[in-house]
Amino acid sequence: MELDEFLSEEEAAVAIGKSLRTLRQWRRRGIGPPYVLFGRTVRYRKPTFVEHFRQAEIRPVRTRAKAGKLEADHVQ
C-alpha cells in the first residue's frame, strides 16, 4: 500500500465538487464513499473512491415509440 493512493478530505471534496461539510455529513450518516482513518485523519483510497461514484452512475433510458405505430394511431 502506497501513501499516494490516498486522497485527503480536501482533495476528495474538490474531486467531486462538494464541500468538506458534505463529506463529513455523509460519513456521519453512513453514506458516501468508503474511507480510512489514520488516527483521527480521514483518507479516501483513490480506486475505491472512484469506484463508489462509478457504481452510483445512473444511465437514463429513453424509449421511443416506433414511427409506424405513431402513424397508425394518427390515421384512425
mmCIF file of the N, C-alpha and C atoms, coordinates in Angstrom:
data_MODEL
# 
_entry.id   MODEL 
# 
loop_
_atom_site.group_PDB 
_atom_site.id 
_atom_site.type_symbol 
_atom_site.label_atom_id 
_atom_site.label_alt_id 
_atom_site.label_comp_id 
_atom_site.label_asym_id 
_atom_site.label_entity_id 
_atom_site.label_seq_id 
_atom_site.pdbx_PDB_ins_code 
_atom_site.Cartn_x 
_atom_site.Cartn_y 
_atom_site.Cartn_z 
_atom_site.occupancy 
_atom_site.B_iso_or_equiv 
_atom_site.pdbx_formal_charge 
_atom_site.auth_seq_id 
_atom_site.auth_comp_id 
_atom_site.auth_asym_id 
_atom_site.auth_atom_id 
_atom_site.pdbx_PDB_model_num 
ATOM 1   N N  . MET A 1 1  ? 0.857   -1.176 0.000   1.00 0.00 ? 1  MET A N  1 
ATOM 2   C CA . MET A 1 1  ? 0.000   0.000  0.000   1.00 0.00 ? 1  MET A CA 1 
ATOM 3   C C  . MET A 1 1  ? 0.898   1.232  0.000   1.00 0.00 ? 1  MET A C  1 
ATOM 4   N N  . GLU A 1 2  ? 0.653   2.120  -0.933  1.00 0.00 ? 2  GLU A N  1 
ATOM 5   C CA . GLU A 1 2  ? 1.438   3.341  -1.044  1.00 0.00 ? 2  GLU A CA 1 
ATOM 6   C C  . GLU A 1 2  ? 0.601   4.536  -0.607  1.00 0.00 ? 2  GLU A C  1 
ATOM 7   N N  . LEU A 1 3  ? 1.238   5.482  0.037   1.00 0.00 ? 3  LEU A N  1 
ATOM 8   C CA . LEU A 1 3  ? 0.516   6.637  0.558   1.00 0.00 ? 3  LEU A CA 1 
ATOM 9   C C  . LEU A 1 3  ? -0.049  7.529  -0.531  1.00 0.00 ? 3  LEU A C  1 
ATOM 10  N N  . ASP A 1 4  ? 0.520   7.502  -1.739  1.00 0.00 ? 4  ASP A N  1 
ATOM 11  C CA . ASP A 1 4  ? -0.006  8.356  -2.800  1.00 0.00 ? 4  ASP A CA 1 
ATOM 12  C C  . ASP A 1 4  ? -1.299  7.817  -3.409  1.00 0.00 ? 4  ASP A C  1 
ATOM 13  N N  . GLU A 1 5  ? -1.743  6.656  -2.951  1.00 0.00 ? 5  GLU A N  1 
ATOM 14  C CA . GLU A 1 5  ? -3.020  6.149  -3.450  1.00 0.00 ? 5  GLU A CA 1 
ATOM 15  C C  . GLU A 1 5  ? -4.186  6.661  -2.610  1.00 0.00 ? 5  GLU A C  1 
ATOM 16  N N  . PHE A 1 6  ? -3.918  7.555  -1.667  1.00 0.00 ? 6  PHE A N  1 
ATOM 17  C CA . PHE A 1 6  ? -4.951  8.110  -0.806  1.00 0.00 ? 6  PHE A CA 1 
ATOM 18  C C  . PHE A 1 6  ? -5.221  9.571  -1.127  1.00 0.00 ? 6  PHE A C  1 
ATOM 19  N N  . LEU A 1 7  ? -6.482  9.973  -0.965  1.00 0.00 ? 7  LEU A N  1 
ATOM 20  C CA . LEU A 1 7  ? -6.887  11.369 -1.101  1.00 0.00 ? 7  LEU A CA 1 
ATOM 21  C C  . LEU A 1 7  ? -7.180  11.926 0.284   1.00 0.00 ? 7  LEU A C  1 
ATOM 22  N N  . SER A 1 8  ? -6.793  13.161 0.522   1.00 0.00 ? 8  SER A N  1 
ATOM 23  C CA . SER A 1 8  ? -7.188  13.833 1.757   1.00 0.00 ? 8  SER A CA 1 
ATOM 24  C C  . SER A 1 8  ? -8.669  14.210 1.635   1.00 0.00 ? 8  SER A C  1 
ATOM 25  N N  . GLU A 1 9  ? -9.252  14.640 2.729   1.00 0.00 ? 9  GLU A N  1 
ATOM 26  C CA . GLU A 1 9  ? -10.645 15.108 2.682   1.00 0.00 ? 9  GLU A CA 1 
ATOM 27  C C  . GLU A 1 9  ? -10.783 16.252 1.677   1.00 0.00 ? 9  GLU A C  1 
ATOM 28  N N  . GLU A 1 10 ? -9.834  17.178 1.727   1.00 0.00 ? 10 GLU A N  1 
ATOM 29  C CA . GLU A 1 10 ? -9.889  18.337 0.841   1.00 0.00 ? 10 GLU A CA 1 
ATOM 30  C C  . GLU A 1 10 ? -9.786  17.930 -0.625  1.00 0.00 ? 10 GLU A C  1 
ATOM 31  N N  . GLU A 1 11 ? -8.861  17.030 -0.930  1.00 0.00 ? 11 GLU A N  1 
ATOM 32  C CA . GLU A 1 11 ? -8.705  16.568 -2.318  1.00 0.00 ? 11 GLU A CA 1 
ATOM 33  C C  . GLU A 1 11 ? -9.952  15.835 -2.793  1.00 0.00 ? 11 GLU A C  1 
ATOM 34  N N  . ALA A 1 12 ? -10.538 15.041 -1.918  1.00 0.00 ? 12 ALA A N  1 
ATOM 35  C CA . ALA A 1 12 ? -11.751 14.303 -2.274  1.00 0.00 ? 12 ALA A CA 1 
ATOM 36  C C  . ALA A 1 12 ? -12.905 15.267 -2.544  1.00 0.00 ? 12 ALA A C  1 
ATOM 37  N N  . ALA A 1 13 ? -13.053 16.276 -1.701  1.00 0.00 ? 13 ALA A N  1 
ATOM 38  C CA . ALA A 1 13 ? -14.133 17.247 -1.874  1.00 0.00 ? 13 ALA A CA 1 
ATOM 39  C C  . ALA A 1 13 ? -13.984 17.990 -3.202  1.00 0.00 ? 13 ALA A C  1 
ATOM 40  N N  . VAL A 1 14 ? -12.774 18.418 -3.502  1.00 0.00 ? 14 VAL A N  1 
ATOM 41  C CA . VAL A 1 14 ? -12.528 19.123 -4.769  1.00 0.00 ? 14 VAL A CA 1 
ATOM 42  C C  . VAL A 1 14 ? -12.803 18.204 -5.954  1.00 0.00 ? 14 VAL A C  1 
ATOM 43  N N  . ALA A 1 15 ? -12.409 16.943 -5.845  1.00 0.00 ? 15 ALA A N  1 
ATOM 44  C CA . ALA A 1 15 ? -12.570 15.994 -6.954  1.00 0.00 ? 15 ALA A CA 1 
ATOM 45  C C  . ALA A 1 15 ? -14.031 15.819 -7.359  1.00 0.00 ? 15 ALA A C  1 
ATOM 46  N N  . ILE A 1 16 ? -14.936 15.909 -6.394  1.00 0.00 ? 16 ILE A N  1 
ATOM 47  C CA . ILE A 1 16 ? -16.358 15.705 -6.715  1.00 0.00 ? 16 ILE A CA 1 
ATOM 48  C C  . ILE A 1 16 ? -17.175 16.987 -6.649  1.00 0.00 ? 16 ILE A C  1 
ATOM 49  N N  . GLY A 1 17 ? -16.508 18.103 -6.386  1.00 0.00 ? 17 GLY A N  1 
ATOM 50  C CA . GLY A 1 17 ? -17.206 19.388 -6.364  1.00 0.00 ? 17 GLY A CA 1 
ATOM 51  C C  . GLY A 1 17 ? -18.156 19.546 -5.188  1.00 0.00 ? 17 GLY A C  1 
ATOM 52  N N  . LYS A 1 18 ? -17.815 18.955 -4.061  1.00 0.00 ? 18 LYS A N  1 
ATOM 53  C CA . LYS A 1 18 ? -18.629 19.067 -2.842  1.00 0.00 ? 18 LYS A CA 1 
ATOM 54  C C  . LYS A 1 18 ? -17.802 19.717 -1.752  1.00 0.00 ? 18 LYS A C  1 
ATOM 55  N N  . SER A 1 19 ? -18.456 20.138 -0.700  1.00 0.00 ? 19 SER A N  1 
ATOM 56  C CA . SER A 1 19 ? -17.747 20.762 0.413   1.00 0.00 ? 19 SER A CA 1 
ATOM 57  C C  . SER A 1 19 ? -17.268 19.699 1.400   1.00 0.00 ? 19 SER A C  1 
ATOM 58  N N  . LEU A 1 20 ? -16.305 20.106 2.241   1.00 0.00 ? 20 LEU A N  1 
ATOM 59  C CA . LEU A 1 20 ? -15.861 19.219 3.320   1.00 0.00 ? 20 LEU A CA 1 
ATOM 60  C C  . LEU A 1 20 ? -17.040 18.863 4.222   1.00 0.00 ? 20 LEU A C  1 
ATOM 61  N N  . ARG A 1 21 ? -17.876 19.844 4.466   1.00 0.00 ? 21 ARG A N  1 
ATOM 62  C CA . ARG A 1 21 ? -19.049 19.618 5.318   1.00 0.00 ? 21 ARG A CA 1 
ATOM 63  C C  . ARG A 1 21 ? -19.931 18.496 4.764   1.00 0.00 ? 21 ARG A C  1 
ATOM 64  N N  . THR A 1 22 ? -20.128 18.494 3.463   1.00 0.00 ? 22 THR A N  1 
ATOM 65  C CA . THR A 1 22 ? -20.942 17.445 2.842   1.00 0.00 ? 22 THR A CA 1 
ATOM 66  C C  . THR A 1 22 ? -20.313 16.074 3.047   1.00 0.00 ? 22 THR A C  1 
ATOM 67  N N  . LEU A 1 23 ? -19.003 15.951 2.800   1.00 0.00 ? 23 LEU A N  1 
ATOM 68  C CA . LEU A 1 23 ? -18.331 14.661 3.005   1.00 0.00 ? 23 LEU A CA 1 
ATOM 69  C C  . LEU A 1 23 ? -18.464 14.206 4.461   1.00 0.00 ? 23 LEU A C  1 
ATOM 70  N N  . ARG A 1 24 ? -18.311 15.127 5.383   1.00 0.00 ? 24 ARG A N  1 
ATOM 71  C CA . ARG A 1 24 ? -18.416 14.785 6.807   1.00 0.00 ? 24 ARG A CA 1 
ATOM 72  C C  . ARG A 1 24 ? -19.835 14.351 7.165   1.00 0.00 ? 24 ARG A C  1 
ATOM 73  N N  . GLN A 1 25 ? -20.818 15.028 6.609   1.00 0.00 ? 25 GLN A N  1 
ATOM 74  C CA . GLN A 1 25 ? -22.211 14.630 6.844   1.00 0.00 ? 25 GLN A CA 1 
ATOM 75  C C  . GLN A 1 25 ? -22.469 13.241 6.280   1.00 0.00 ? 25 GLN A C  1 
ATOM 76  N N  . TRP A 1 26 ? -21.962 12.963 5.103   1.00 0.00 ? 26 TRP A N  1 
ATOM 77  C CA . TRP A 1 26 ? -22.127 11.633 4.510   1.00 0.00 ? 26 TRP A CA 1 
ATOM 78  C C  . TRP A 1 26 ? -21.541 10.561 5.416   1.00 0.00 ? 26 TRP A C  1 
ATOM 79  N N  . ARG A 1 27 ? -20.354 10.835 5.980   1.00 0.00 ? 27 ARG A N  1 
ATOM 80  C CA . ARG A 1 27 ? -19.731 9.839  6.875   1.00 0.00 ? 27 ARG A CA 1 
ATOM 81  C C  . ARG A 1 27 ? -20.584 9.618  8.114   1.00 0.00 ? 27 ARG A C  1 
ATOM 82  N N  . ARG A 1 28 ? -21.090 10.695 8.692   1.00 0.00 ? 28 ARG A N  1 
ATOM 83  C CA . ARG A 1 28 ? -21.942 10.550 9.888   1.00 0.00 ? 28 ARG A CA 1 
ATOM 84  C C  . ARG A 1 28 ? -23.212 9.756  9.588   1.00 0.00 ? 28 ARG A C  1 
ATOM 85  N N  . ARG A 1 29 ? -23.751 9.942  8.401   1.00 0.00 ? 29 ARG A N  1 
ATOM 86  C CA . ARG A 1 29 ? -24.986 9.252  8.006   1.00 0.00 ? 29 ARG A CA 1 
ATOM 87  C C  . ARG A 1 29 ? -24.733 7.835  7.492   1.00 0.00 ? 29 ARG A C  1 
ATOM 88  N N  . GLY A 1 30 ? -23.463 7.501  7.293   1.00 0.00 ? 30 GLY A N  1 
ATOM 89  C CA . GLY A 1 30 ? -23.137 6.168  6.791   1.00 0.00 ? 30 GLY A CA 1 
ATOM 90  C C  . GLY A 1 30 ? -23.355 6.032  5.292   1.00 0.00 ? 30 GLY A C  1 
ATOM 91  N N  . ILE A 1 31 ? -23.345 7.155  4.586   1.00 0.00 ? 31 ILE A N  1 
ATOM 92  C CA . ILE A 1 31 ? -23.475 7.126  3.128   1.00 0.00 ? 31 ILE A CA 1 
ATOM 93  C C  . ILE A 1 31 ? -22.203 7.724  2.538   1.00 0.00 ? 31 ILE A C  1 
ATOM 94  N N  . GLY A 1 32 ? -22.067 7.673  1.253   1.00 0.00 ? 32 GLY A N  1 
ATOM 95  C CA . GLY A 1 32 ? -20.873 8.237  0.631   1.00 0.00 ? 32 GLY A CA 1 
ATOM 96  C C  . GLY A 1 32 ? -19.785 7.195  0.466   1.00 0.00 ? 32 GLY A C  1 
ATOM 97  N N  . PRO A 1 33 ? -18.644 7.622  -0.031  1.00 0.00 ? 33 PRO A N  1 
ATOM 98  C CA . PRO A 1 33 ? -17.558 6.682  -0.339  1.00 0.00 ? 33 PRO A CA 1 
ATOM 99  C C  . PRO A 1 33 ? -16.904 6.119  0.921   1.00 0.00 ? 33 PRO A C  1 
ATOM 100 N N  . PRO A 1 34 ? -16.389 4.892  0.839   1.00 0.00 ? 34 PRO A N  1 
ATOM 101 C CA . PRO A 1 34 ? -15.652 4.306  1.965   1.00 0.00 ? 34 PRO A CA 1 
ATOM 102 C C  . PRO A 1 34 ? -14.405 5.136  2.267   1.00 0.00 ? 34 PRO A C  1 
ATOM 103 N N  . TYR A 1 35 ? -13.999 5.128  3.514   1.00 0.00 ? 35 TYR A N  1 
ATOM 104 C CA . TYR A 1 35 ? -12.837 5.911  3.925   1.00 0.00 ? 35 TYR A CA 1 
ATOM 105 C C  . TYR A 1 35 ? -12.000 5.124  4.918   1.00 0.00 ? 35 TYR A C  1 
ATOM 106 N N  . VAL A 1 36 ? -10.805 5.626  5.181   1.00 0.00 ? 36 VAL A N  1 
ATOM 107 C CA . VAL A 1 36 ? -9.868  5.003  6.112   1.00 0.00 ? 36 VAL A CA 1 
ATOM 108 C C  . VAL A 1 36 ? -9.501  6.047  7.150   1.00 0.00 ? 36 VAL A C  1 
ATOM 109 N N  . LEU A 1 37 ? -9.364  5.618  8.392   1.00 0.00 ? 37 LEU A N  1 
ATOM 110 C CA . LEU A 1 37 ? -8.907  6.520  9.451   1.00 0.00 ? 37 LEU A CA 1 
ATOM 111 C C  . LEU A 1 37 ? -7.471  6.186  9.821   1.00 0.00 ? 37 LEU A C  1 
ATOM 112 N N  . PHE A 1 38 ? -6.629  7.185  9.809   1.00 0.00 ? 38 PHE A N  1 
ATOM 113 C CA . PHE A 1 38 ? -5.266  7.083  10.323  1.00 0.00 ? 38 PHE A CA 1 
ATOM 114 C C  . PHE A 1 38 ? -5.277  7.938  11.589  1.00 0.00 ? 38 PHE A C  1 
ATOM 115 N N  . GLY A 1 39 ? -5.553  7.309  12.724  1.00 0.00 ? 39 GLY A N  1 
ATOM 116 C CA . GLY A 1 39 ? -5.785  8.082  13.942  1.00 0.00 ? 39 GLY A CA 1 
ATOM 117 C C  . GLY A 1 39 ? -7.103  8.810  13.763  1.00 0.00 ? 39 GLY A C  1 
ATOM 118 N N  . ARG A 1 40 ? -7.061  10.148 13.769  1.00 0.00 ? 40 ARG A N  1 
ATOM 119 C CA . ARG A 1 40 ? -8.274  10.939 13.510  1.00 0.00 ? 40 ARG A CA 1 
ATOM 120 C C  . ARG A 1 40 ? -8.272  11.554 12.119  1.00 0.00 ? 40 ARG A C  1 
ATOM 121 N N  . THR A 1 41 ? -7.305  11.178 11.310  1.00 0.00 ? 41 THR A N  1 
ATOM 122 C CA . THR A 1 41 ? -7.191  11.719 9.952   1.00 0.00 ? 41 THR A CA 1 
ATOM 123 C C  . THR A 1 41 ? -7.946  10.833 8.970   1.00 0.00 ? 41 THR A C  1 
ATOM 124 N N  . VAL A 1 42 ? -8.848  11.431 8.230   1.00 0.00 ? 42 VAL A N  1 
ATOM 125 C CA . VAL A 1 42 ? -9.652  10.709 7.241   1.00 0.00 ? 42 VAL A CA 1 
ATOM 126 C C  . VAL A 1 42 ? -8.943  10.734 5.899   1.00 0.00 ? 42 VAL A C  1 
ATOM 127 N N  . ARG A 1 43 ? -8.889  9.581  5.252   1.00 0.00 ? 43 ARG A N  1 
ATOM 128 C CA . ARG A 1 43 ? -8.332  9.462  3.904   1.00 0.00 ? 43 ARG A CA 1 
ATOM 129 C C  . ARG A 1 43 ? -9.258  8.575  3.078   1.00 0.00 ? 43 ARG A C  1 
ATOM 130 N N  . TYR A 1 44 ? -9.269  8.831  1.781   1.00 0.00 ? 44 TYR A N  1 
ATOM 131 C CA . TYR A 1 44 ? -10.042 8.033  0.831   1.00 0.00 ? 44 TYR A CA 1 
ATOM 132 C C  . TYR A 1 44 ? -9.072  7.349  -0.114  1.00 0.00 ? 44 TYR A C  1 
ATOM 133 N N  . ARG A 1 45 ? -9.206  6.030  -0.266  1.00 0.00 ? 45 ARG A N  1 
ATOM 134 C CA . ARG A 1 45 ? -8.383  5.324  -1.255  1.00 0.00 ? 45 ARG A CA 1 
ATOM 135 C C  . ARG A 1 45 ? -8.889  5.705  -2.639  1.00 0.00 ? 45 ARG A C  1 
ATOM 136 N N  . LYS A 1 46 ? -7.993  6.143  -3.502  1.00 0.00 ? 46 LYS A N  1 
ATOM 137 C CA . LYS A 1 46 ? -8.386  6.619  -4.834  1.00 0.00 ? 46 LYS A CA 1 
ATOM 138 C C  . LYS A 1 46 ? -9.211  5.600  -5.617  1.00 0.00 ? 46 LYS A C  1 
ATOM 139 N N  . PRO A 1 47 ? -8.747  4.341  -5.732  1.00 0.00 ? 47 PRO A N  1 
ATOM 140 C CA . PRO A 1 47 ? -9.533  3.387  -6.541  1.00 0.00 ? 47 PRO A CA 1 
ATOM 141 C C  . PRO A 1 47 ? -10.936 3.146  -5.969  1.00 0.00 ? 47 PRO A C  1 
ATOM 142 N N  . THR A 1 48 ? -11.047 3.058  -4.659  1.00 0.00 ? 48 THR A N  1 
ATOM 143 C CA . THR A 1 48 ? -12.344 2.817  -4.015  1.00 0.00 ? 48 THR A CA 1 
ATOM 144 C C  . THR A 1 48 ? -13.245 4.037  -4.162  1.00 0.00 ? 48 THR A C  1 
ATOM 145 N N  . PHE A 1 49 ? -12.658 5.208  -4.035  1.00 0.00 ? 49 PHE A N  1 
ATOM 146 C CA . PHE A 1 49 ? -13.388 6.467  -4.169  1.00 0.00 ? 49 PHE A CA 1 
ATOM 147 C C  . PHE A 1 49 ? -13.999 6.578  -5.568  1.00 0.00 ? 49 PHE A C  1 
ATOM 148 N N  . VAL A 1 50 ? -13.192 6.337  -6.562  1.00 0.00 ? 50 VAL A N  1 
ATOM 149 C CA . VAL A 1 50 ? -13.668 6.405  -7.946  1.00 0.00 ? 50 VAL A CA 1 
ATOM 150 C C  . VAL A 1 50 ? -14.742 5.345  -8.202  1.00 0.00 ? 50 VAL A C  1 
ATOM 151 N N  . GLU A 1 51 ? -14.510 4.131  -7.730  1.00 0.00 ? 51 GLU A N  1 
ATOM 152 C CA . GLU A 1 51 ? -15.464 3.043  -7.943  1.00 0.00 ? 51 GLU A CA 1 
ATOM 153 C C  . GLU A 1 51 ? -16.811 3.331  -7.286  1.00 0.00 ? 51 GLU A C  1 
ATOM 154 N N  . HIS A 1 52 ? -16.793 3.957  -6.118  1.00 0.00 ? 52 HIS A N  1 
ATOM 155 C CA . HIS A 1 52 ? -18.045 4.297  -5.426  1.00 0.00 ? 52 HIS A CA 1 
ATOM 156 C C  . HIS A 1 52 ? -18.925 5.163  -6.327  1.00 0.00 ? 52 HIS A C  1 
ATOM 157 N N  . PHE A 1 53 ? -18.341 6.166  -6.924  1.00 0.00 ? 53 PHE A N  1 
ATOM 158 C CA . PHE A 1 53 ? -19.130 7.060  -7.776  1.00 0.00 ? 53 PHE A CA 1 
ATOM 159 C C  . PHE A 1 53 ? -19.437 6.434  -9.125  1.00 0.00 ? 53 PHE A C  1 
ATOM 160 N N  . ARG A 1 54 ? -18.599 5.554  -9.584  1.00 0.00 ? 54 ARG A N  1 
ATOM 161 C CA . ARG A 1 54 ? -18.885 4.842  -10.834 1.00 0.00 ? 54 ARG A CA 1 
ATOM 162 C C  . ARG A 1 54 ? -20.128 3.960  -10.647 1.00 0.00 ? 54 ARG A C  1 
ATOM 163 N N  . GLN A 1 55 ? -20.225 3.295  -9.499  1.00 0.00 ? 55 GLN A N  1 
ATOM 164 C CA . GLN A 1 55 ? -21.376 2.439  -9.231  1.00 0.00 ? 55 GLN A CA 1 
ATOM 165 C C  . GLN A 1 55 ? -22.650 3.247  -9.002  1.00 0.00 ? 55 GLN A C  1 
ATOM 166 N N  . ALA A 1 56 ? -22.502 4.490  -8.587  1.00 0.00 ? 56 ALA A N  1 
ATOM 167 C CA . ALA A 1 56 ? -23.672 5.338  -8.344  1.00 0.00 ? 56 ALA A CA 1 
ATOM 168 C C  . ALA A 1 56 ? -24.197 5.974  -9.632  1.00 0.00 ? 56 ALA A C  1 
ATOM 169 N N  . GLU A 1 57 ? -23.502 5.731  -10.727 1.00 0.00 ? 57 GLU A N  1 
ATOM 170 C CA . GLU A 1 57 ? -23.875 6.338  -12.001 1.00 0.00 ? 57 GLU A CA 1 
ATOM 171 C C  . GLU A 1 57 ? -25.246 5.849  -12.448 1.00 0.00 ? 57 GLU A C  1 
ATOM 172 N N  . ILE A 1 58 ? -26.051 6.776  -12.893 1.00 0.00 ? 58 ILE A N  1 
ATOM 173 C CA . ILE A 1 58 ? -27.389 6.459  -13.398 1.00 0.00 ? 58 ILE A CA 1 
ATOM 174 C C  . ILE A 1 58 ? -27.391 6.732  -14.894 1.00 0.00 ? 58 ILE A C  1 
ATOM 175 N N  . ARG A 1 59 ? -27.793 5.741  -15.629 1.00 0.00 ? 59 ARG A N  1 
ATOM 176 C CA . ARG A 1 59 ? -27.864 5.893  -17.090 1.00 0.00 ? 59 ARG A CA 1 
ATOM 177 C C  . ARG A 1 59 ? -29.335 5.927  -17.491 1.00 0.00 ? 59 ARG A C  1 
ATOM 178 N N  . PRO A 1 60 ? -29.822 7.096  -17.849 1.00 0.00 ? 60 PRO A N  1 
ATOM 179 C CA . PRO A 1 60 ? -31.228 7.192  -18.225 1.00 0.00 ? 60 PRO A CA 1 
ATOM 180 C C  . PRO A 1 60 ? -31.519 6.381  -19.487 1.00 0.00 ? 60 PRO A C  1 
ATOM 181 N N  . VAL A 1 61 ? -32.671 5.793  -19.490 1.00 0.00 ? 61 VAL A N  1 
ATOM 182 C CA . VAL A 1 61 ? -33.093 5.011  -20.643 1.00 0.00 ? 61 VAL A CA 1 
ATOM 183 C C  . VAL A 1 61 ? -34.303 5.710  -21.244 1.00 0.00 ? 61 VAL A C  1 
ATOM 184 N N  . ARG A 1 62 ? -34.163 6.056  -22.475 1.00 0.00 ? 62 ARG A N  1 
ATOM 185 C CA . ARG A 1 62 ? -35.261 6.738  -23.154 1.00 0.00 ? 62 ARG A CA 1 
ATOM 186 C C  . ARG A 1 62 ? -35.816 5.797  -24.204 1.00 0.00 ? 62 ARG A C  1 
ATOM 187 N N  . THR A 1 63 ? -37.089 5.533  -24.116 1.00 0.00 ? 63 THR A N  1 
ATOM 188 C CA . THR A 1 63 ? -37.719 4.670  -25.117 1.00 0.00 ? 63 THR A CA 1 
ATOM 189 C C  . THR A 1 63 ? -38.530 5.552  -26.060 1.00 0.00 ? 63 THR A C  1 
ATOM 190 N N  . ARG A 1 64 ? -38.497 5.188  -27.299 1.00 0.00 ? 64 ARG A N  1 
ATOM 191 C CA . ARG A 1 64 ? -39.230 5.930  -28.303 1.00 0.00 ? 64 ARG A CA 1 
ATOM 192 C C  . ARG A 1 64 ? -40.246 4.997  -28.947 1.00 0.00 ? 64 ARG A C  1 
ATOM 193 N N  . ALA A 1 65 ? -41.409 5.529  -29.161 1.00 0.00 ? 65 ALA A N  1 
ATOM 194 C CA . ALA A 1 65 ? -42.422 4.754  -29.865 1.00 0.00 ? 65 ALA A CA 1 
ATOM 195 C C  . ALA A 1 65 ? -41.977 4.577  -31.307 1.00 0.00 ? 65 ALA A C  1 
ATOM 196 N N  . LYS A 1 66 ? -42.294 3.446  -31.860 1.00 0.00 ? 66 LYS A N  1 
ATOM 197 C CA . LYS A 1 66 ? -41.926 3.190  -33.253 1.00 0.00 ? 66 LYS A CA 1 
ATOM 198 C C  . LYS A 1 66 ? -42.722 4.110  -34.168 1.00 0.00 ? 66 LYS A C  1 
ATOM 199 N N  . ALA A 1 67 ? -42.093 4.585  -35.211 1.00 0.00 ? 67 ALA A N  1 
ATOM 200 C CA . ALA A 1 67 ? -42.723 5.527  -36.136 1.00 0.00 ? 67 ALA A CA 1 
ATOM 201 C C  . ALA A 1 67 ? -43.994 4.954  -36.743 1.00 0.00 ? 67 ALA A C  1 
ATOM 202 N N  . GLY A 1 68 ? -43.981 3.694  -37.100 1.00 0.00 ? 68 GLY A N  1 
ATOM 203 C CA . GLY A 1 68 ? -45.161 3.059  -37.699 1.00 0.00 ? 68 GLY A CA 1 
ATOM 204 C C  . GLY A 1 68 ? -46.347 3.070  -36.754 1.00 0.00 ? 68 GLY A C  1 
ATOM 205 N N  . LYS A 1 69 ? -46.119 2.836  -35.476 1.00 0.00 ? 69 LYS A N  1 
ATOM 206 C CA . LYS A 1 69 ? -47.206 2.832  -34.503 1.00 0.00 ? 69 LYS A CA 1 
ATOM 207 C C  . LYS A 1 69 ? -47.765 4.233  -34.347 1.00 0.00 ? 69 LYS A C  1 
ATOM 208 N N  . LEU A 1 70 ? -46.912 5.242  -34.314 1.00 0.00 ? 70 LEU A N  1 
ATOM 209 C CA . LEU A 1 70 ? -47.403 6.609  -34.188 1.00 0.00 ? 70 LEU A CA 1 
ATOM 210 C C  . LEU A 1 70 ? -48.262 6.983  -35.386 1.00 0.00 ? 70 LEU A C  1 
ATOM 211 N N  . GLU A 1 71 ? -47.798 6.629  -36.574 1.00 0.00 ? 71 GLU A N  1 
ATOM 212 C CA . GLU A 1 71 ? -48.558 6.969  -37.776 1.00 0.00 ? 71 GLU A CA 1 
ATOM 213 C C  . GLU A 1 71 ? -49.889 6.239  -37.775 1.00 0.00 ? 71 GLU A C  1 
ATOM 214 N N  . ALA A 1 72 ? -49.919 4.976  -37.357 1.00 0.00 ? 72 ALA A N  1 
ATOM 215 C CA . ALA A 1 72 ? -51.155 4.209  -37.334 1.00 0.00 ? 72 ALA A CA 1 
ATOM 216 C C  . ALA A 1 72 ? -52.147 4.798  -36.353 1.00 0.00 ? 72 ALA A C  1 
ATOM 217 N N  . ASP A 1 73 ? -51.659 5.275  -35.220 1.00 0.00 ? 73 ASP A N  1 
ATOM 218 C CA . ASP A 1 73 ? -52.533 5.887  -34.222 1.00 0.00 ? 73 ASP A CA 1 
ATOM 219 C C  . ASP A 1 73 ? -53.183 7.171  -34.744 1.00 0.00 ? 73 ASP A C  1 
ATOM 220 N N  . HIS A 1 74 ? -52.444 7.940  -35.518 1.00 0.00 ? 74 HIS A N  1 
ATOM 221 C CA . HIS A 1 74 ? -52.965 9.208  -36.025 1.00 0.00 ? 74 HIS A CA 1 
ATOM 222 C C  . HIS A 1 74 ? -53.909 9.011  -37.190 1.00 0.00 ? 74 HIS A C  1 
ATOM 223 N N  . VAL A 1 75 ? -53.825 7.935  -37.919 1.00 0.00 ? 75 VAL A N  1 
ATOM 224 C CA . VAL A 1 75 ? -54.649 7.673  -39.088 1.00 0.00 ? 75 VAL A CA 1 
ATOM 225 C C  . VAL A 1 75 ? -56.085 7.356  -38.665 1.00 0.00 ? 75 VAL A C  1 
ATOM 226 N N  . GLN A 1 76 ? -56.216 6.685  -37.551 1.00 0.00 ? 76 GLN A N  1 
ATOM 227 C CA . GLN A 1 76 ? -57.561 6.226  -37.133 1.00 0.00 ? 76 GLN A CA 1 
ATOM 228 C C  . GLN A 1 76 ? -58.427 7.325  -36.728 1.00 0.00 ? 76 GLN A C  1 
# 
